[in-house]
């Protein structure tokens, strides 16, 4: 028991656990919609598309989260505008935004030697360096994200499974789509400074994708994803503490391995038991 508890008696490790756990809850709610709607590429693009805003904020000496928020908002609405104004698919629109924002960020970074060193922390995070203020920011973001997911549950569900019906019922699918993109931006912006964009994307996709393999029902998927994410953060921090590995990368790797193990186990069970293979969970 001491092995499982002792590291978290240290203040900065305990703060890392709180920050990671809150991020896991936030990303579980938002990530469920990302997985169900096939917006994983947008989540990845968003996590890296914040680079120009962060770089400019660093050069100007202002809050990095403010710069990230501006970039996230620009990219979110850029995707909506480009998709609506052209016949290009959503993936093409996201790809174009991703290329422009990431390239612009690299150009800015190349002319700012002082920020180049911080680029590693931006991508991979420094979860063991979070402060009490960082934990508070993530807690507020988690409360807002979960609240919006609850309020927008019906419009999001209709948009995910039948956009035409959503329009017929007056649920404003375009507004719901924009709101969903803003939620993805909220998750990445609120979390990148303390856990890095790599960990944010891992928590945004990994636990919800694993939960989809295990349960049915959007609410259940969110709940199971939150549990998986919190456990993933705890075990990842524990492994990184004793193995002396990068905490954020360890947590993210654990999430990917968990998905693969669950997928393999489900496939094996479905093949061995004919009755279960006819269940829709094996489809």
N, C-alpha and C positions, 0 to 999 in steps of 0.2 A: 504493500500500500504506500509506503514511503516513496518508492520509486515513481508512483503515479501522481503523487501529490506534491512532493518537495519542490520541484521546479516552479510551481505556481504560487508558492509562498513568497517568492521574490516579486517585488512590486511591479517591475517593468514586464515580467512574463505574465503576471496576472492581468495587467492592462492589455497586453497583446491578446490574451484569451477573450477578454470582454469585447475588444474591438473586432476581433475575428468572428466571435459568436454573433454579435449584432449585425455584422456585415452578412453573415450566413443567412440570418433571418430575412434581412432586406432583399438579398439576392434570390432567396427561395421563392418569395412572392412574385417578384418581377421576372425572375428567370423561368418560372413556370409558363408564363405567357410567351416569353422569348422562344422556348422550346416548342410549345404547341403551335405557334405561328410561323416557325421556321425563320426566326430573326437572329439566329446565332451569328451570322456573318456581320449583321449590323452591330451586335454587341462587341465583336472583336474590332470592327472598324472604329466604333465609338471610343473604345479604350485606348486606341493609339491616335485617334484623330484629335484628342485633347492636347497633343504635344505643342502645337503652335501657341495656344493660349497660355500654357504653362511657361513656355520659353519667353514669351513677351512679358508675362507677369514677373518672371525672374529678372529680366533685363531692366524693367522699370522699377523693381523693388516693391511691388505690391503683392497682395496675398495670392498665392499660387492657386488656391481653390477658386478664386474669382476668375482668373484667367482660364482655368479648366472649364468653368461653367459657361463662359462666353463661347468657347470653342464648341462645347457640347450642344448649346442651343443653336449655334450657326449650322452645325452639321445636321442636327435633327430636322430643322426646318428646310435646310438645303435638300435633303433627301425627299421630303414631302413635295417641295416645289418642283424639283427636277422630274420626279415620277409623274406628277400631275400635268406638267407642261410638255411632256414628250411621250413617245410611244415606247420608250425604253423600259425594260423590266426593272423591278425593284432592286434586284441584285446588281444590275449595271449601274443604277443610280448610286447605290451605296458604295460600289467599287470606285466610281469616279470621285466621290466625296473623300473616300479613304485615301486615294492617291494624292489628291490635292492637299489635304490637311496634313498628312504625314510628311510629304515632301516639303511643304512650307515650314513645318516644324524643324526638319533636319537642316534646312537652309538657315533658319534663325539660329539654331544651336551652333552651326559651323562658324558663325561670326561672333559667338559668345563663348570664349574659352572657359569662363568661370562656371557656366551652366553645364558644360559637357560632362563634368565629373558627376553631376547630380542625375544624369540621364539613366544611369544604372538603377538608382533608387526609384526613379519614376516608373521604370518598366517592371522591376522585380520587388519593389517595396522594401520597407524597413519596419515590419510589424513589431519587432522588439523595441522600437524607438518611439512608440506612440505615447502621447501625453494624455493627461486627464481631459484636456480640452478637445483632443481628437476623438476620444471616446464619447464625449458629449455630442459632438457634431454628428457622429455616426448614429447615436441613439435618436437624435431628432430626425435625421434622414430616414431611419428605419420606421419611426412612428408615422411620418408623412407617407412613406411608400406603402406601408401596410394599410393605412387609412384609405389612400386613393384606390388601392386594389380592391378593398371592400366596397367602396362607393361605386366604383366602375365595374363591378363584377359582371353584371348583366350585359352592358354594352361590349365589354371585352369578350365575353363568351359568345355573343352573337357575331361579333366581328371575326372571331377565330374560326367558327364552324359554318357560318352562313352569312356573309356580308350583305347579300341581297335582302335577306329577311331583316337584318338589322336596319337597313335603309327603309324598308317598308314599314317597320314598327316605329320609325322616327327616332332611332337611337344614334343618329349622326355618326356613321362609321368612320368618316374622315376625321372628325374630332377625336373619336376613340383611338384611331390609329396614331394621330399626333400625340395624344396623351400617353399612349404606350411608349412611344419613342422618347418622350420627355422622362418617363419613369426609368428607362434604360440609362438615360443621361444622368439622372439623379443617383442611381446606384454606382455608376462609374466615378462621377465627380465626388460624391461623398466619401468614397472609399480609397481612391487611388493614392492619396497623400500618405495614408497610414499603412496600407497593405499592398500598394502597387497595382498596376493594371493587369499584371499576369495573374495575381491571386483573385482579383475582382472577376476576371473572365472565367477563371476556373470555378469559382463559387456560383457564378451566374448560370453556367451551363451544366456542370458536372452533377450536382445533387438533384436538380429537377429532372435531368435526363435519366438518372438512376431511379428516381421515384416513379417515373412513368412506367418503368419496367415492372414495378412491384405492385402498384395500386391503380385503381380507376377512380375518377372523380377529381375535379380541379382542386377542391378544398383539401382532399386527402393527399393529393400530389404535393401541394404547398406545405402541408404539415410534415409529411415524411421527408421532403426535401430540406426543410428547416432542421429537422433532427439529424439527418445525414450530414448537413453542412456544419452544424455545431460539433458533432463528433469528429468530423474530418479535421476541423481546426484544432480541437483538443489533441487528437492523436498526432497530427502533423507537427504541432509545437513540441509535443513530448519527444517524438522521434528526432526532430531537429536539435533539441537540447542535448540529448545524449550522443547523437551521431555527429554533432557539430556541423550540420548542413544548413543551407539557406532556408529560413523558416517559410517564407512565402512560396518558394518553389516546391518545398517538401509538401506543404498543404495541397498545392495544386496537383502535384504528381499523385498524391494519395487519392484525390477525387477521381482522376482518370483511371487509376487502377481499380478503384471500387466499382466504377461503372463496368469495366471489362469483366471483373469477377462475377458481378451480378448477371451480366448478359450471358456469360458462359454457363453459369449455374442454371439460369432459366432455360436456356437452350437444351441443356442436358436433361433437366426434369421433363420438359415437353416431349423429348424423344423417348424417354424411358416409360412414361405413363401415358398410354393412348387416350385415356379419358381427359387428362389435363390438356393434351395437345389440341383438343377441340375447343378448349376455352379461349375466349377472345384475348386473354392476356398472353397467349402464345403466338398471336398473329403479328 
